[in-house]
Amino acid sequence: MSIYRRIHLIGISNYHRLDSHERRRGACFVPIPLSLSQGREEISRRVDDIREIIGYEFNNPMILQQAFTHHSYKESCSSLDRLAYIGDAILTFAVTKDPGMLTRLRYANVDTEKLARATMKLGLHEFLRDNIFLLEPQIEEFREAIAKYPLHSPGLIDAPKVLADIFEALIGAIFLDCKSSFDTTWEVVKKLLEPVITTATLPKHPVSQLLELCQSRRLSLEMRDSWRDDGVVEFVIDDACVGRAEYKAKRVIAKNRAALDAYNHLKRDQALL
């Protein structure tokens, strides 16, 4: 399926159609709450800053402004949501163009964590206009997590979805601004997604590698799950805890981190092998 067909299926073929859709919804673009001249200067400054970061100059700065406006910012504002849908379609199309790449590897290069990492690395989140409750603590937690897990992690990090939405919306904005040219869009985007995840830098899933290690060593592994009570998951061998993690927000994250902790413990402790 072509990228244009994908975008047609979500109801957007060009920016004018997007704009008319928003008008039918009764939405309006909400400007920065400054005087008209100050607002134009602020938009111009933001556009210039983003251009320096991404290496693309927008013909229509209002599309870019929309890409960095969350629907929580103002009631009935034109938000990044539909641009993010376009960006997601473009990414899906891009990764399916390379049939030689492993499916897991293809999608690791465009999943939520990868896009959120790119947003943070480029500092694009600093331009978001929003009123999202507790977003700053979530971003700070994510910042600490990627410092602890510097490479792409298979299920170890709970990336804030809004960070990925920003990146996808930016892709959608570029696509519409360059008159729906996939080649032009992808030329910009692929540079922003560097470094590309390869088979050498994509680690195995922590639970899978732990099970493989235990099977190869004929170790009887059990999982103790008290996540509902205290957010903790443990892995046990012969009643001895070999891996433990606490993460109250999501059980799967706690499980994966506990599995990685157990794997690292077993690799270190030759006495248990």
N, C-alpha and C positions, 0 to 999 in steps of 0.2 A: 504494500500500500504506500502510495506516495505521501510526502509530507503535506502536500496541499490537500489531499483527500482527508488525512487525519485532522487537519485544522478545520476543514469544511464540516466534519462530523461533530465538532464541538461548537459549531455555529459561528465561526469567525473566519472571514476570508481576507479582510483587510481592516485597516484602522478605522475607516469611515463606517464600516459595518459595526465594528465594536462600539464606536461612538453613538451610533443610532440605537443600538441595543441598550446602552446605558441610559439614553434619553427616554426610551420606552419604559424603562424601569423607574423613571423619575429621578435618576441619579444626576448629580452635577459634580464637576470637578471643584474641589474646595481648595482655594489658594492659601498660601502661607499667610497667617493673620498679621500682615504688615500693611503699610500704605502701598498703593499700586507701584510706585517707583521702587520702594524698598523691596517689595515682593519680586519684581523683575530682576533686581540686582541679586537677590538671594538665589533665585532659580538659576541665573546665569553663573553664579559662583559654584553652585552645586554641580551644574552640568560640566563646567570646566574641570572641577576636581575629579568627577567620575570619568571624564574623557581621558585624563592623564593616567588613571588607573587601568582602564580597559583598552585604551588605544583605539577608540572608535568615536567619531564626532557625530552627534545626532543632528539631523536636519529639523526634527520636531522635538524640542525640549519637553513639551507637555507629555509626550509618551514616556519619556524617561522619568518625569516627575511622578506619573502614575505608577511606574514600576517600583517606586520606593514609598508608596502610600498604602499602609495596611487598612483594612476595612474598619478597624477600631479607631482610626484617627479622628474621623468626623462622621456624623450620621449622614448617610446617603452620598458619601464621597465616592469618586471613581477610584477603586482600589486596584491592587496588583493581581487580584485573583484570576481574571481572565487572561492576563498576560502570562501568568504562571502556567495556565493550561496549555497555551501555545508553546511555551518553553519546554514543558514536559513532552509534548508531542514531537518537538524537534529533537530532543535528546533520545527519545525512544527510536525515532527514525535513524538517527546517527549511529547508534550502537548496533542496530540490525543490519547496517550496510556492510559490516565486516564479518562475514560468515566464518572466517578462519579463526576468529578469536573465541575462546571458550565462553559459554553463556555466563557463567559465574563471574568471569573476569570482565566481560562487557558491562554487566550491570553494576559491578562494584565501582566502575568509573563514573557512574551517573546516579548512584543511590543517594539517599538523604544525607548520610554522613559525609560522603565525598563532596557534595554540593555545599553543605554547611561548613566544611573545612575550607573550601575555596572562598566562601563569603567572608569568613573570619580572616583568612590569610590576606585577602585584598582589602579588608577593612570596609567592605560594602555595607555591613550592618550599621555603621555609623550614620548612614544617610537615611535610614528608615524613619518615616513619620508614623507614629503609632501611639496607642494607649493600651498596650497589652499588659495585663496585670502580671507582675513578677517576671517580666522578660529579662531584666538585667541580671537577677540571680541565676536564671537558667543559662544565660550566655556565659556568665562567670564560671558556672559549674562545667559547662562545655569546654571553656578555655582550659580549665584545670585538667579535664579528662584527656584532651588532645595533647597536653604536655606530658601526661603519664603514658599515653599510648600514641606516640608520634606517627606511627604508620597506620594505614587504614585498618580498622579493627572489625572483625566479623562478630558483631553483636555485643561488643563490650562498652559501647558508648551510646547514650541516649541523646541524640542530636536534636536540638530544637527545630521543629519542622519549618518555622518561619524563616530560618536562615537559608534553608534550601529553597523556599518559596521566593525569596529575594533573588536568588541566582536564576531560577527558572523565569521569573518575571522579567529580569534583565534580558535574557535570551529572547523572550517574546517581544520585548520592546525593540531590540535590535532588528529582529526579523521584520516587523512591521515598518520600521523606519527606513530600512533599505529596500522597500518595495517587494517584500516577500522573497528575497533571494536567500536560499538555503546556503549556497556556497559562501556568500559574503558573511552570513551569520556564523557559520561554522568556523570560518577562518579566524574570527575574533574569539569565539568561545573556546575552541580547542587549546588556545594559548593560555586562557584563564584557568583551564582545568589541569594544567601541568603542575607537578609531574604525573604522568600517566601511570596507573597501577599496572604492574606486570605480574607474571607468574612468580617472579623472584621476590616481589614485595607484597604479594597477597597471602597472608598467613592462613593456615587451616582454621576451621571453626574450632574453638577451644574444647567443646564437648566431644567432637569427633576425634581430635588428636589425643584427648585423654583416654577415651575408650580404646583407641587403637594401641596406645602404650600399655594399658592394663591387660588387654588381650594378648599382646606379644609377650608380656611377663607373667601371664597367668595369675593376675591379681584379681581378687574379688572386690569389686568397687560397689559402694552403696552411696545413695544420696540422702542426706537428712534435710528436710525442707520445713523450716519454721517461718517461712517468709510472711505468711498471713499475720503472724504474731509480732515478729520483730524485724522483718525484712532480711532475714539471714538464710543463706543456703550453704550447706557443707557437703563435702565429699569425704567418705570414710573408707578405710581399709583396715580390716581386723580391729574394729572398734577404735581405731586411731584416726583423728581428723587430719587429713592431708591437704585439704583446701577449704577455704572459707571466704565468703564475701557478704557484705551487707549493702543493699541498695533498695530502699523502700519504695521508690517510684515505680519500678518494673521488676517483676519476678524474673523474667528472662535475662535481664542484665545481671542480676545477682547470681543466677545460675551459671551464666557464661564466665563471669569473673571468678567465681569459685572454682570452675573447671580449669581455668588458666592457672590459678593459684596452685591447684592440686598437681597439674602437669609440671609446673616449674619446680614444685617441691620434690616430686618423684625423680625428676631429672637431676636434681642437686643431691638428693639423699640416696646414695648408692646402697646404704644399709637396708633400704626398703625394697630394692630391686632384686 
